Amino acid sequence: MNPEEIRNLSFGGLLDELLQDLEEKSYAKLTLCNYRRTLRKIDSFMVKQGIDVYTPEIGIQYYEIYIAENELGSSRQRFIFTTIRRLNDFYCGKDYQIQEKQKIDQMPRNYEHVLVLYATACAESGNKENTIEKKKRCVRVFFRKCMSLGCLDILSLNAACITRACLAIKNKDTLDVVRAFLIFLSSRGMLETDFSPLVPRYKQPVKIPETFSEEEVCRFEAAVNRSSDVGKRDYAMLLLTTRLGMRSGDIAKLSLDELDFEHEEICFIQQKNGEMLQLPMLLEVKKALTEYISNVRPSVAIKSVFLRHRAPYQGITTSVLRFATAKYFDLAGIDISARKHGPHTFRSSLASSMVNDNVPYEAVRTILGHSDPDAIKHYAKLNIEKLRECAIEVPEPTGSFKAFLEGERP
C-alpha cells in the first residue's frame, strides 16, 4: 500500500497493516501481541476524545497523557514510545529504523530556557545524561499541565495552578522531580515563593526485590537452544546477566576490546555510574563467548560483541535482551504472569544467592558494580536466612485477648 492509502485507513486497519509489516520482518508472535495490546489503547483514547481520524500527533498526545497518569517503569515507557513511533513511521511512509532516539517537542522559549538551566544544575550535581533526560521529560509534563491551566510562563506560576497541575499527575516519580524542580526555582530566585511543599508526597512501600531461585535460573538457561546460531548468541549474552549480574545496557554496549580471554576478565566502563568494573570471565561464560565469537558472529568491523542476527549487522539494543529473556522464560515454563521478568531481575537473583551463601554485602556491592555504599541496605532485604534469625517467638496470649480467643464474651 502507498502512504496515501495507509492514511485513509481506519485505526483498526492501520494497526493490522502495521502488524503484518512487522511480521514480515520476522517479529516474534509475543512481540506482535504486545504491540497490538499497547496500540489498541489508542483506539479507546480516540473514542473517549471524540477523535475519528488518527494522526501521529494523536499518538504523541496519548503517550504523554498516559505516562503522566500511570506509574510506569522506564523500560515500559520506552516500549510504549517505540510502538507509537513504529506506528507513526508506518503511517508517514518512513523507512524502517531499528531504533531512534526519542524526539521531544520544544516548550515555549521562556519555559525551555529554564529547563536548560535546570538540566545544567543536575549535570553539575553529578546526574548522568539518561537521568537528566528523564527529569526533563517529567518537568515538561508538569509544564504542559500548567499551560493548560493558563500559566504561560514561569512568573505566572502560583499555588492554585501548581496544586491543580500536581493533582492531575498520577506518576509518583514525576511528582518527586517536580518537587525538586520547584526547590530549584526558588533557590535561584526565579520564584519568590518555594511551592515545593504543595507537591503531594507518597510514602513508597517497602519492596522486596523480585528474584528467581537457582533452580529457575538453571531452567531458564537450559531453555536456550544452543545448536542454533541465534541460540548461541542469546546464551552467551544472557549468561552475562545470570552469572555475572551485568546490566542490559552494559551487555548491549560491550566491546570486543573489553574481553580479555588471556587473563579471563571482562573490564568495561559502566553506563550507569561511569566507573570501571572488572569481572571474572567464568569458565561457562568464556566457553559461550568463544563459541559465539569464533563460529557465529559475523566478520564485520563493528566492535560490539553482540550483533543483530540478520543484516544489516549492527550492535544489539537492550530490547533484544528483554525480548530474549521473555522468550526463554516462556520456553522454560516459568510462570512470570505476576512477576517482574526483565534481565535486571537476574541481578537481584544473583545478589540473593550470594548473600544467602554468606558473601559479605560489601563484596556483593562491588561485584554488581554499585558505587553507592548505601546499596548494601538493599541486599539486606534479600538475606532471607538472616532475617529468619531475627524473628521472635509469638507471645502467649493473656488477659482479655486470651479470653476472646477462648470464646468468652465480654
Phi, psi and omega in degrees: 000143177275164184305324181295318178294321180297318182291341179270359180284154169292167181298320179299318178294321178298316180296317179298318180294320178298312182296324177295319179297318179291325177297322178292340177268015174071029173293142180291155181299321180298319179296316180297322178296319178295321177297313182298315182296321181291313185284337176300331181293335177293323178301314178296321178300317180296320179297314181296326182273357181071030181261127183264327187241131180279141171222160179304328179297327178296318180298316179294320179298315178300315182301312183295319179291318184296315182287336178285330186260356182231146181272099186239147173285165183296325180293321179292320177299317180296321181295315179299316179298319181295318180297320179291322178296319177301316180297314182292321177297318179295318179299320183273357180076022180283152176295146180295132176236139183298312181207148181217141178291144181296130178258129182247129176296138179290145175280168172308151190306319184295324177285316184298324179297316179294323180296322177296318178297319180294318179298320178297318179296321178296318179296319180294334179273001174104003179293140176283164184302316181297320179296318180296318179297321177296318180295320179297321178297317179298316180294323178297321177300315179298315179302315183295323176297317180295319180297322179294341179263006175100000178270099188267356175207169183301318184294339181271000178296136180218173185300316182296315181296314182296318180298313180294321179296317181292323179294336179276350180261123183262342184282118184295323179297321178297318180296323178297320179292319179300318180299314179295324180293319179294325175296320178300315182298317182287323181292333179267003177077013178281336173231137181288332184248142174274105183270004184301327178297343180284343182285125182301144177251139178239131177282117181289128178293150177287119183255131172276123182304140179289132179223160172241144182290164178300324179295320179292320179296320178296319178296320178300312180296322182291341182285347181283128178279098186278005177273345180261159180296316179297320180297321179295320176295312182298319181297316181296315184286327181284332176297332180294333177266323181285324184263329184246348178073023179291146177286151183298324179297321179289325178293316181297326183267358184302133182254153177301328180292344182267001177258120179247091183290330182295315181262003177054056180223155172236117182237126183206160175272124181288136179293325188290316185238000177071013182259151179288138176231131180244120183240147177286139176273090182304155185304313181295322178294317180298316179298316182294317179295318180297316180298316182291311185293320184282325190243346187237315187300129179301145179276086180233167184284346182298135183276344181302136180295310186257126184241159172301146184285335181245154176295148000286135183284112179224162177299146180290163172252170180296337179296328178298318178293319181296313182293322178295320179299313178298321181299313185281335170298317180296314181295330180281351180072028179267127182287114180242014186300325182241024183229146171294138187218029175279174179304330184295336181295337179289335174295315178295321180296318178295318179298317179300316180297319182290314183292329178282349172262016177066026171285130182303145181303320182297324178292321177297317179300318181293316182296320182275359172078025177281132178271339183275118179301332181289351180298337181295336177297327180297321184287337180299331179293338183269348186278074188299318183295320178292323178295325178297326180294337182274351182292144179248157179293143176289125183292152177294138180292147179222170172057219185295330179293320178296318179298319179300314180296330181274003173092007180283142177266144180294000000 
